[in-house]
Amino acid sequence: MLHRNVTLHVSSGFSTLLKTGTRWTQVGRIAQGDVFRTKDQIVQVEASNVYEAYVVLNGNNIVGFYLPVERTFTAASPPVVIELDSQ
């Protein structure tokens, strides 16, 4: 469970807020890290379009987003260190 709200930025788009209390499930792995999705919040990345997004973690760092429809990765600028509750 996410311990606090986290705001992520991508270099070519707008900020994305990840909400406190969301529960994350690992759904895969890419070169940049482990891919997680949540059913507690709709996560979107907005740039030239709006994209459904999954969070990519490398250790305790959110390093970016995996866009499942496009099958691509977009980096967080900068990566963000997070705390996760074990609940």
Summary of the structure (lengths in Angstrom):
residues: 87
radius of gyration: 11.6
end to end distance: 6.3
largest distance: 36.5
contacts: 244
relative contact order: 0.28
helix: 0%
strand: 55%
